[in-house]
Amino acid sequence: MNRLEYIEVKEATEIPLNRWNNVTFRFSDTYYTIVEGNIPLEVANTIYEKYPGNPYGIRVNGGCNDWNPSEVFPHYYHIDTKEGLVIFITEMKDYFARKTGLPETDVQKYDELMARINSKILEKVNLSISTNEWMQSDEENREIFFQTVSSNEKTSFGKEFRKAVDDFDKTINPFINQDIELDEVGSYIKKVNISANTYDSKDNDGMMRKNCCGMHITDLESGNKVIFYRNFDGFSYQLQYTLGEDQYLDVLHYYSTRETDDNDKGEFIAINYWGDNIPQKIDIRYNLTKGIAGSTYGQKTPITPDQEKFVYDELLKAIELASSITLDNMKKKGIPKQLLPNNQ
């Protein structure tokens, strides 16, 4: 949970920011909410029984996810997610309604509340800013970035490669994809969890850049995830995918100037197959800006045609995998937008 999510939960549930019914709420900078005070054991047991495995990180006394409140009397909670905080607040509200003979109506509003909260967050984060738009407003890095794009597109293969890069970005962050129509928020948050935040960031010289952001989209069934960041000096689009037991794939497209080695600055595609059971571990980081490639911490040399073709093929695979997390869950079903009459 981040501070924006914390604030939106409090506003949607109409809970005072500090104290409510002998319970205090405080957001921790380590990304969870601390809830302290008179927490009824009945509420704690209800939450424990309703959500086996504690998927929303409602941790009794700040402990492990599997702590039983009947064995560890709850003096406080650490709540890791906005979903968990809504669950706690609505269960508390219904508890007090029950004790005073009033109708219990808040728990049943969970889906409605989460749709409202997520809509507000997505509106404030503004995830529709494309890669090119973000880099166009970057006075320090835009020239190098667009020179890289132009250089890539000088050959027919280069154009296809750049299209794959763009398609990867639009799959990781479907909010910049103009070729599809997303479903209603209330529908797709039943299939994916979205965590997003916006913030202003400073560089080492104290220069401020507004509208930086971070977003995670996690498939609720598989646990696979995509991650997107708009940074002060660039961006990052990432796929994190579990291929099998202890077999993992990470694919990144990013631009950064933070590293000290010039060969580690610029626009990159990174492919990493890892895990104890992976048949073949692969670690390749392709610097599109300089035309060099190598392992993450190894020496970078001019990229070969075979390496470039390998990265291209891996990007196409990554697009399909990322689509199973985002587009398959979030896209409105029906005729593709680009095939509608007059593209409406």
C-alpha positions in Angstrom: 0.0 0.0 0.0 1.2 3.5 -0.8 0.1 6.8 0.6 -2.2 7.7 -2.3 -4.0 4.3 -1.8 -4.2 4.9 1.9 -5.8 8.3 1.4 -8.3 7.1 -1.2 -9.4 4.2 1.1 -10.0 6.6 3.9 -12.0 9.0 1.7 -14.1 6.2 0.1 -15.0 4.6 3.4 -15.5 8.0 5.1 -13.2 7.2 8.0 -11.4 10.1 9.8 -7.7 10.2 9.0 -6.6 9.7 12.6 -9.0 8.2 15.0 -12.3 6.3 14.7 -14.2 4.2 17.3 -11.2 4.0 19.6 -9.0 2.8 16.8 -6.2 4.9 15.3 -4.9 4.7 11.7 -1.4 5.7 10.7 0.4 5.2 7.4 3.9 3.9 7.7 6.6 5.0 5.2 7.4 1.3 4.9 4.3 0.9 2.8 1.6 -0.5 5.2 -1.0 1.0 7.5 -0.7 0.7 11.3 -4.1 0.2 13.0 -4.0 0.4 16.8 -6.6 0.4 19.6 -9.6 -1.6 20.7 -9.8 -4.2 18.0 -12.7 -6.7 18.8 -11.6 -10.3 18.7 -14.8 -11.1 16.9 -13.7 -8.9 14.0 -10.2 -10.4 14.0 -11.6 -13.9 13.9 -14.0 -13.1 11.1 -11.3 -11.8 8.9 -9.0 -14.7 9.7 -11.7 -17.2 8.8 -13.0 -15.4 5.7 -9.5 -15.1 4.0 -7.5 -18.3 4.4 -3.8 -17.6 3.7 -4.3 -13.9 4.4 -3.9 -12.8 0.7 -4.4 -9.2 1.6 -1.8 -8.9 4.2 -3.9 -8.1 7.3 -1.2 -9.0 9.8 -2.1 -9.4 13.5 0.3 -7.5 15.7 2.5 -6.9 12.7 3.4 -10.5 12.5 3.3 -13.3 9.9 0.4 -13.8 7.5 -0.6 -17.0 9.2 -0.9 -15.7 12.8 -4.2 -16.8 14.4 -5.8 -13.9 16.3 -7.3 -16.3 18.8 -3.7 -17.4 19.7 -2.1 -13.9 19.5 -4.6 -11.4 20.9 -4.8 -8.5 18.4 -3.6 -5.2 19.9 -2.8 -3.8 16.5 -2.6 -4.6 12.8 -0.1 -4.0 10.0 -2.2 -3.9 6.8 -0.2 -4.2 3.6 -2.8 -3.6 0.9 -5.6 -1.2 0.1 -7.9 -4.2 -0.2 -7.0 -5.4 3.3 -7.7 -2.0 4.7 -11.1 -1.8 3.1 -11.8 -5.3 4.4 -10.8 -4.3 8.0 -12.9 -1.1 7.9 -16.0 -2.6 6.5 -15.9 -5.5 8.9 -15.5 -3.1 11.8 -18.4 -1.0 10.6 -20.7 -4.1 10.3 -19.5 -5.2 13.8 -20.6 -1.9 15.4 -23.9 -2.0 13.4 -24.6 -5.5 14.6 -23.9 -4.6 18.2 -26.3 -1.7 18.1 -29.1 -3.5 16.2 -28.6 -1.7 12.9 -28.5 -3.3 9.4 -25.1 -4.6 8.3 -24.5 -3.0 4.9 -20.8 -2.2 4.6 -19.1 -5.5 3.9 -21.5 -6.0 0.9 -20.3 -2.7 -0.5 -16.7 -4.1 -0.9 -16.8 -4.4 -4.7 -18.4 -1.0 -5.1 -15.8 0.6 -2.8 -12.8 -1.0 -4.6 -14.1 0.1 -8.0 -14.4 3.7 -6.7 -11.0 3.6 -5.0 -9.2 2.2 -8.0 -10.9 4.6 -10.4 -9.8 7.6 -8.3 -6.2 6.3 -8.1 -5.9 5.6 -11.8 -7.3 9.1 -12.6 -4.7 10.8 -10.4 -1.8 8.7 -11.6 -2.7 9.3 -15.3 -1.2 6.2 -16.9 -2.2 7.3 -20.4 1.1 9.2 -20.9 3.0 7.3 -23.6 6.7 6.5 -23.7 7.3 9.1 -26.4 5.3 11.8 -24.6 7.2 11.3 -21.4 10.6 11.4 -23.1 9.6 14.4 -25.2 9.1 16.4 -22.0 12.6 15.3 -20.7 14.9 18.1 -21.8 18.0 16.3 -20.7 17.4 12.9 -22.3 15.0 13.3 -25.1 17.5 14.0 -27.9 19.5 10.8 -27.1 16.3 8.8 -26.8 14.8 9.9 -30.1 18.1 9.5 -31.9 18.1 5.9 -30.7 14.6 5.4 -32.0 15.5 7.0 -35.4 18.7 4.9 -35.6 16.8 1.7 -34.9 14.3 2.4 -37.7 16.8 2.7 -40.5 16.4 -0.9 -41.6 13.3 -3.0 -42.2 14.3 -5.3 -39.3 14.9 -2.3 -37.1 11.4 -1.1 -37.8 10.0 -4.5 -36.8 12.2 -4.5 -33.7 11.0 -1.0 -32.6 7.3 -2.1 -33.2 7.9 -5.0 -30.9 9.3 -2.7 -28.3 6.3 -0.4 -28.6 3.9 -3.3 -28.4 5.7 -4.6 -25.3 5.2 -1.2 -23.6 1.5 -1.1 -24.6 1.0 -4.5 -23.2 2.8 -3.8 -19.9 0.8 -0.5 -19.5 -2.5 -1.1 -21.3 -3.6 2.4 -20.5 -1.4 3.8 -23.3 -2.8 1.3 -25.8 -5.0 3.2 -28.3 -5.9 0.0 -30.2 -8.1 -1.4 -27.5 -10.9 -0.4 -25.2 -10.5 -1.3 -21.5 -13.4 -2.8 -19.6 -15.0 -1.1 -16.6 -12.6 -0.8 -13.6 -15.1 -2.7 -11.4 -15.0 -5.7 -13.8 -11.2 -6.1 -14.3 -10.2 -5.6 -10.7 -11.9 -8.9 -10.0 -9.2 -10.5 -12.2 -6.2 -8.3 -11.5 -4.8 -6.3 -8.6 -3.6 -2.9 -9.5 -1.4 -0.8 -7.2 -0.4 2.6 -8.5 1.1 5.8 -7.1 2.2 9.2 -8.4 4.9 11.4 -7.0 7.3 14.2 -7.8 11.0 13.3 -8.0 14.3 15.2 -7.8 17.6 14.5 -9.4 21.0 14.9 -7.7 21.0 18.6 -8.6 17.7 19.2 -7.0 15.7 19.6 -10.2 12.1 18.5 -9.8 10.0 16.5 -12.2 6.3 16.1 -11.6 4.0 13.2 -12.5 6.5 10.4 -12.0 4.6 7.2 -11.1 4.7 3.5 -10.4 2.2 0.8 -11.2 2.0 -3.0 -10.6 -0.7 -5.2 -12.2 -0.9 -8.7 -10.8 -3.0 -11.5 -12.2 -5.0 -12.8 -9.3 -5.0 -16.4 -10.5 -1.4 -16.9 -11.5 0.4 -14.3 -9.4 2.3 -13.1 -12.5 3.0 -9.4 -12.7 3.8 -6.4 -14.8 5.5 -3.3 -13.5 5.7 0.2 -15.0 7.5 3.3 -13.8 7.9 6.9 -15.1 11.1 8.0 -13.6 12.9 11.4 -13.4 15.4 10.3 -16.0 13.4 7.8 -18.0 11.0 4.8 -17.7 10.8 1.1 -17.0 8.4 -1.5 -18.4 8.8 -5.0 -16.8 7.3 -8.5 -17.0 7.8 -10.8 -14.1 6.6 -14.3 -15.0 6.7 -17.7 -13.3 7.3 -20.4 -16.0 7.3 -23.3 -13.5 8.5 -24.4 -10.2 11.5 -22.3 -9.4 11.6 -21.1 -13.1 11.3 -17.4 -13.7 11.5 -14.9 -16.6 12.1 -11.2 -16.3 11.9 -8.9 -19.4 12.5 -5.2 -19.1 12.5 -2.2 -21.5 13.9 0.8 -19.7 15.8 4.1 -20.1 18.1 5.3 -17.3 21.1 7.5 -16.8 21.7 6.6 -13.1 24.5 4.1 -13.5 28.1 5.3 -13.3 29.4 3.3 -16.3 28.4 5.0 -19.6 27.8 1.5 -21.1 25.0 1.1 -18.6 23.3 4.3 -19.5 20.6 4.7 -22.2 17.8 2.6 -23.5 17.8 -1.1 -22.8 16.1 -4.4 -23.4 17.0 -7.0 -20.7 16.1 -10.7 -20.9 16.7 -12.9 -17.8 15.7 -16.5 -17.4 16.6 -17.6 -13.8 15.8 -20.0 -11.0 17.2 -23.3 -9.7 15.1 -25.4 -12.1 15.5 -23.3 -15.2 16.8 -25.5 -18.1 19.1 -22.7 -19.4 19.9 -19.5 -17.5 20.0 -16.5 -19.8 21.1 -13.0 -18.9 21.4 -10.5 -21.8 21.2 -6.8 -21.6 21.0 -4.9 -24.9 21.9 -1.2 -24.9 20.0 0.1 -27.9 21.5 3.5 -27.5 25.1 2.3 -27.9 24.4 -0.9 -29.9 26.1 -3.2 -27.4 25.1 -6.2 -25.4 26.3 -8.5 -22.6 25.3 -9.9 -19.2 24.0 -7.5 -16.6 27.3 -7.1 -14.8 29.6 -8.3 -17.6 31.4 -6.6 -20.4 29.3 -5.2 -23.2 30.4 -5.6 -26.8 28.8 -4.7 -30.2 25.6 -6.7 -30.6 25.6 -9.5 -33.2 22.7 -10.1 -35.6 22.0 -13.4 -33.9 21.8 -11.7 -30.5 19.5 -9.0 -31.9 17.3 -11.6 -33.4 17.2 -13.5 -30.2 16.1 -10.4 -28.2 13.5 -9.6 -30.8 12.0 -13.2 -30.6 12.0 -13.0 -26.8 10.2 -9.7 -26.9 7.4 -11.3 -29.0 7.1 -14.1 -26.5 7.1 -11.6 -23.6 4.2 -9.7 -25.3 2.1 -12.8 -25.3 2.9 -13.6 -21.7 2.2 -10.0 -20.6 -1.1 -10.0 -22.5 -2.2 -12.9 -20.4 -1.9 -10.6 -17.4 -3.2 -7.3 -18.7 -5.1 -7.4 -22.0 -6.8 -10.8 -21.5 -8.1 -9.7 -18.1 -8.7 -5.9 -18.7 -9.8 -5.5 -22.4 -13.4 -5.0 -23.1 -14.7 -8.0 -25.0 -16.1 -7.5 -28.5 -14.9 -6.1 -31.8 -11.4 -4.6 -31.7 -11.4 -0.8 -31.6 -9.3 -0.5 -34.8 -11.9 -2.6 -36.8 -14.9 -0.6 -35.9 -16.5 1.7 -38.6 -14.6 5.0 -38.7 -12.4 3.6 -35.9 -15.0 4.6 -33.2 
